[in-house]
Amino acid sequence: MSSRLARHGGGALQRASAAARGAMFQRQALRALASVNHATEAATRAVDVVVIGGGIVGCAAARSLAKRGASVVLLEQNQLTAGTTWHAAGLMGTLKGSSLIMTLADYGKELYKQMNDEVTGKSLVGWANTGSLGIARCNDSMEQLVRQVQLARGIGFMQHRVVTPAEIKDIHPFLNLDGIVGGVYSPHDGIVNPADVALYMAAEARQHGAVLKERTECVDMKLDRDGRRIVEVRTDSGETISCGHAVICGGAWTKKLSTLAFGENRIPVAMMPHQYAIFDRYDGVGNHLPVTRDIHHKYYLKPEVGGFMVGVFEGEPLEHLPDVVRARNANTVPMPRDAEHEVYEESFEKAGRWLEAAMEHVPSLNEVGLKQWLHGPDTHSADHSPIIGRMPGTDNCFLATGFNSQGIQCGPGAGLALAESILDGAPHSLGCDFSGADPSRFFPGLCQDSDWVERRAAEGYGKTYSVHWPLEVFESARGRRLSPLHKQLVEHGAVFGETYGWERPLYFPRPEERKAPNGTTSTWADPSVDSPPHEALSFRRSEAEYFKAEGRECLATRNGAALFDLSFFGKLRISGLRSLEALQKCMTAEMDKAQGTVTYTLFCNERGGVLGDLTVARTGPDEFYAVTLTIQPAKVADQLRRVATGMGIPASDCVIEDVTEANAVMAVNGPKSREILAQLTDSALDNTAFPPGTVQRMTVAGVELMALRVSFAGELGWELHCPALEASRIHAALSEVGGVHGLQPAGYFALLNSLRVEKGFIHYGADVSEAETPLEAGLAFACKLKEDQPDFLGKAAILEQRKEGWRKRLVSLKLASNADVSLFGHEEELLYRNGELVGSVTSGGFSHTMDRAIGLGLVRGPPKVPLDWIRSGSYEVEVPVRRAGGAVEIQRFP
């Protein structure tokens, strides 16, 4: 313990034991509960929705559902807010790293501001308009903040402004400015009392007819015959409630509830306790001071009842996990029902140098005592994004969990999204992309890997306040799923990233190009896999480790030939007497095509929002082979099964088999690909014998396989789908023959960030999501929209939009060759038409063929966004750049 912390320790910190502090907060919660009618009536025997969990999200979901007229019962095994809601810090910051979290946080803030006494106008939930201040101590963290401001402006949030150190001194006079290079001030942000906002929403839910039952545990859930629907919920009092839908918002108990319902845990969340310290009062401290976040030193500083609260997101959380938390994360000890208002012993070591930094930066903290520590549980997901939506493999079970210390901010928006998913088929009124919160984004096998879940949750927690580089990857718990060609990729010097558990080659640098040849200094790096260290990444593409390798791979694809390992794509075999019927209803494109045809298609929700894209090859009269996104084989299979079940098609008439791990995939792309492949097969490869968009069985290097004439790189090429056990043999033959023609191994950075962007090919989750329709994404060609064509899910909504007109369109863009700028997309670079902000870049990259920055973006315009309107404008891209010396500024480029 440092001397600075020691002066605040000892007696002052031990005045109350952890149990006594928990009891104090419990009494406060009880008093708050009394103010919203603690008594509850008996639940009806059958309701539209059962909500399980009475924290911030459960109360928000019950409120949103009840206000829409749904009959709702909420079950809380302890008291409302007794899990993690009660001890949250109550920060309402809206500058975030994704448009989804930013939108959810802004919705919550605006709702809380309205929770006032009707007579006095005073807030009933402790809302105070403190503002927020993010401070940067290096140019990289400053650029990150500026990019977040750009992201906010692109979706309509204009409050955030970049400030200088001098302005920071005026905004927060208690801060020592040493080392600060700038920051971002958000004057409309604030703070709330977390329990009060949850209980306010609980009261509103009751007012609209919802029944909230405390001290009532869900002890069993009954499924229908197909095991896809929860039809009954049984409580510990013996009551049975029939339901149309179930919503699980159980926080740390979500894994237990998943196992209770489905016999297995499908939710990858772990507990990562968070700790904050509350200091005694100090003259001049009040709610006129902003909540301050120091990215570099991993702490936030909040005004708290005339003093300061300091919370720390320490960089090494696994070192300080309480034993009971570690056991629960490992699933060796179940989460007990009675773990309400739970707190852990304070930890000086956990706060460590981060708290010391706060005390150095705010000298007044050294002049007062520490009156209270609070070290309480929090639930984090395995990728640091919340989990909101329908549980995979079910038709009527929805969940919301893993909010990564942002539940108070995001709770109301999550509750609204759940209600709209149940009542309208998809969230829609917030207008944002929920694909990043989709529960199906995790490989099911990893959800039950407790070590993977804990390490990933810890890494996300430890990097909460960090510089997040473009294209960075998770570093911990790697090597779970390996391509059949992993050994060969390693021998070629591949640097790997991870998606859906798969180790995918990102790029193939030469040894002298490595930025950290002796290994990364990251505490999270898994030594079993070569992954991009932070030293290899940059906000300037040309300075990043991957840039030269990516260039070689792209030029080889355009001018010669490149070999991509695409074994990680999802692969489904679909067969049965009614498989075509199910595919026609599920997929947007015409599926009834000749055998041997490959069809690009989408699948949509009821509102016409795009859920994903894939290719489907017809391999027989009643047999199909689907190639999906890496993260979507289970999602596509689940959606097809839901549709088939809804049509009354038995599983025997539409058999869906996941063959992802059984089949390897190699893509040979480039003008020399036909010449190379011809030396390994007797099959004719000319356009007449093997036209684009078709599939054939053929023998390559003595191995019978299935070849698809498709290319995501936009070049002549084939995808070779072969048995996984034969992959090495084919790879060796291709490498030997291709070597004469300059065949180059190529990775995903070249494919996703350059080659496909050059051709204007969309990437789901970046350029299109369920927030866009096929019309907005320019994908109407992949939809059977004629009246005499078969119906598909979402068709009616798309036809209605075509009639009324849509207001955004996906466009391609390229900058001047002399523009020294890097585009990364993710809505952080803004598009201007004739000087007016009209959209943002969704995918950014660099064309090594044209030697310039390129991208795809969504622009907003008049109804149907006519091409004439697009072509008649003068466009600029607004991008953060570095001045001489490294300072960040915003410039526009034509």
C-alpha positions, 0 to 999 in steps of 0.5 A: 500500500502506498503512503498516499493510500495509507493515509486514507486507510485504517480506521476511516475505511474500517468504520463499517464492515462490508455486511454493515454497508450492505445492510445500510443500502438495503434499508435505503432500498426498502424505503425507496420500494415503499414509495412505489407501493411495495405490496403486489397483487396475485399474478394472473394465471396466463399472461402475454409476457413473464419478465424474470429479474427486477433490476433496471432492465427488467423494470424497463422491459415491464414498463415498455411492455405494459405501456403497449397494453401487454399483460405482464408479470415480473418475478424478482427472487429478492427485492427490486434492484437488489442485484447490481442496480442498487450499487451502480454509480449512476453515470449518464454519459453518452459519448460511447464507442458504438452507435448502439450504446450511444443511442441507448444511453441517450434514450435513457438520459432523456427518459430520466430527465422527465421523471419529475414531481408534477407539482415542484418539477424537481427530479424524483430520481436524483437527475443532475445535469453535471455534464461529462468530461473525457480527458486525453493524455496522448494524441492517440487517446485524443483521436479516439475521443474525436472519433467518438464525437464524429460518431455522435454527430453522424447519428444526430447527437451534437452536444459534444465538443472538443476542448483545450486544456485551458477550457478544461481548467474552466470546466473543472477547476479541481483538475491538475492539467499536467499531461493533459493534451485535450478532451471532450466536453458533453454538457447535457450528460448527468447523473442519477440515483440508480435504484430510484430510476428502476423503481420509478419504472416499476411504478409506471409498469404497475400503473399500466397493469403489470404485476410485480412479484418480489420474493418470488423465485422462478424455479422451473420453465416448461417448454413446448413439444419442439423445445423452442417455446417457454409455455409455463413458468413455475414459482417457488410458491407453487404458482404456474403462469402460462405465458406467450413470451419470457424475458430473462433479465437476471444479471448474474443469475442469467446463466442459471436461468438459461440452464433451468429452461434449456438444460444448458447455459447459452449466455457467455457472461461473467462477473467482474466486480467494480469498486469505487471510493467516496471521499468526504465533502470538500468546499466547492464540490457539487453537481456543477462539476462534470463526471470526468473520465481519464482514459489513460489512468482508468478512473472516473471522477464523479461529484457525490454529495459535496465530495468526490467519488472515484471509480476504477476499471483496473487493467488487471481484474483477474488478479483481484477477483474474490474467490467466491466470484471466481468459483461462480464464474467457473460454474463450480459454485452456483449463484445463490438466490440470497446474494442480494445487496452483495458487496465484497471487501475493499481492495487497496491493491485493486484500486492501486496505481489508478486511484493514486493517479486520481489523487495526484490529478485532483490534489483536493482528494489528499485533503479529505478522508475516505468515508466509504468504499463499495466493491460490488458485483457486475455482469460483463459479456464475453465481447464487451457488448451487451446481449439483447434479443431473442435467445438462440434456438428459441421462438419466444425467449428474450434476454438482456444481460452483460451490460458491462457497467452500463446498465443504468445508462442502457436499461430503458433503451434495452427494455424498449427494444425487448418490447418491440422485438416481442410486439413488433418483430424487431426493435425499430423506434430507436433507429439503430443497429442491434446486430452487435447485441445479437445473442446469436453472435457467440459460438454456442460451444464457447458459451459453456467454456467458463475459462474463455468467458471469464478471460474475455469478460475480464479483458473487456473490463480491463480495457474499458478505459483504453485506446481502442485501435482500429482493427484491434482484436481480443487477445486472451483465451485464443486458439479455441477453433483452428482451421484444418490449414492452421499449421500451414498458415502459421508456416506462412507467417500469418498473424491471426484474429479471432471470430466466432472462436475461429483463428482467422489469418488477417495478414502475412507480414515479412519478418522485417515488417513486424512492429514487435518482433519480440512479442507484445507487452500486453498482459492479455496476449495468449502466447499460443497464437500470433495476434496483432500487438497494440504496437502493430496498430495505428490510426494511420493505415500506412503506419500499421504493421499490416499495411505492406502485407495487405498491399502485396496480397491485394495486388496479387489478387488483382494482377496474379493469384491469391489463396484465401483460407475461408474454412471459417465461413458457416456451411449448412446442408439443407435437404428434405421434401419441403426444404425448397418451400422453407427456403423460399419463405425464409430467403429474399431471393428466388430459390427455385432455380436450376440444379447447379445454380448459386444464389446470393440472398438475404434473410429479413425480419418481419419489418424488412430489416436485413438479418444477414446475407449468404449464398445458397447452391442448389445441389439436388432437387431437394438439396441445398448447400448454404455458405454463411457469414462466419458468425451466422451458421447457427443464426441462419439455421435457427431462422430457417427452422423457425420459419419451417416450424411456423409453416407446419413443416416437420423437421424430417421434411426440412433437415438442416445440418451444420457442416462447418467443421466437416468442410474446409474452404480454399478460395483461389482468386485472381486472373491466373486462378484458372491457369493454376486450377487447370493444372490440378483438375480434368474439369473444364473451367472456361465460362461456357463449361463452368459459368459464374454463379454455378456449382459443380462437383470436380476432382482437384489434386485427386480429391473430389470436392464441390467448387463454387464459381464465386468471389468476394474479392470481385475477381476470377476465382473459385471456392473449393469446398472439400472434406476437412481431412483432405484440406492439407493435400489440396493446399500443398498442391495449389501452393506447389503449382501456384508458386510458379505463377506467384500465388500469394497467401492472403488474409482477411484484412485484404479481403474485407478492408480493401478488395471487396470495398473496391468492388462495392460488396457489402459486409453485414454488420458494417454496411447493412443490418436489421436497421436497413432494408434491402432497398436502402442497401441497394440489394433489391436485386436479391429480392423476389418483389414481383407480385407473382413471385413467392412470399418471403418474411419481410416482403410486405414491409419492403413493398410498402417501403418501395411504395412510400419511399426510403430515405437512405442509400448505400454508396461507394466513395473514393478520395483523391489520390493525394489525400493523406487520410485513413478511413476505417468506417464504423460511422466515425467519418462523416459524409457531406453533400454540398456542405450539408451533413448527409451520412457516414462511412460504414466501411473504410479501407485503402485501394492498393490498386488505385492508391487511395482511400476508399469506402462505403457509406450510407447517405440520407436524402429525399424519398428513394434517394434518387441516383440523379440526386446523388450524382448531382452533389459535391461530396466531402469526407470529414476525418480526424487527421494529425497535424505536424507534431501529432495534434489531432484536428478535423479536416474535410477531403473531396 
